[in-house]
């Protein structure tokens, strides 16, 4: 993965995580203020439909948050893996030695 692609993934992941965090806080605010309805009394079916809508909204927000964090994790993981491979290649190069003299002959 190239450096600009990795940087773009990290930026997109952080932006997505911030956006989904703000949406999550908005959902929490609506639940805390009991704002699932518009203030008008609703029947039981409408109440469950609205609760279901907010449940799916929260699920989608949480999924998007996890997806955004995975983008960041993949970008950082590939960067770490590339650095580790480069270090291993540098460390495993055998030292250059002078050729050994031939063994003394018997005789």
N, C-alpha and C positions, 0 to 999 in steps of 0.2 A: 504494500500500500504506500502510495507516495505521501510525502509530507503535507502538501495542500489538501489531499483527500482526507487524511487523518485529522487535520485541523478543522476542516469543514464538518466532519462527523462529530467532533467534540463540540463545536459551536452549536450545531443543530440539536445535539442531545441536551446540552445545557439550556438552550432556549426552550426546548420542548418540556423539560423538567420544570422550569420556572413557570411556563404557561399553564401546565397541568396542576402545579401547586396552587396557583392563583384560582383556578377553577375549583379545586378541591376546597379551598377556604371559602369560596362563594357558596358551595353546597352546604358546608358546615354552618355558615351564617344563616342561610335559608331555613335549615333545620332548627337552629337555636331560636330563631324568631318565630318559629311555627308558621312559616310562610309558604307551606305547600299549597295552600289554597289562596284565592284572592280575597279572603275575608268573608265571602258569601258561604252560607251553609250549603253543603253538598250531600248527596245521598251516599250510601256506603259504596256503591259500585264506582262512582266518580272518585271517591277518596282513595280506593285501592288502585285505580288507574293512575292517579297522580303520584302515589307512593311508588308504584312500579316504574313510572317515568323517571323519578328521581333516583331510584335504585339503578336503573340502566345507565343514567347519566354518570353516577358515581363509579359504576363498573368501567365505563368507557374512559373516564378520566384516569382511573387507577391503571388501566391497561396502557394508556398513552404515556403515563409517567414511567412505568416499568420499561416500555419500549425505548423511551428517550434515554434512560439510564443504561440500557443495553448498548445503545449506539456509542456512548462514552466508554463503556467497558470494553467493547470490541476494539475501538481505536487505541485505547491505552494498552490493551493486551497485545495487539499486533506490534505496537512500538516497543514494548518490553521484550517480546519474543525476538524481534529483529536485532535489538541490542545484545541480547543474550547469545544469539547465533554468531554475531560478529565477534564478540568477546571470546567465544569458544574457538572460533577459527584462528584468532590471533594467538591464543594461549596454546593451541595444539600444534603449532608449527614446530617441527623438530629443529634442534640447533644444527647449524652447519658445522661439521667436524672435518678435520684434515683426514685424508685417507690413512688407514693404519698400515704400518710396514708389514711386509709379508712375514709369516712366521719363519723362524730359523729352521733350516733343513736338517734332517737327521743324517747322520752319516759318517 
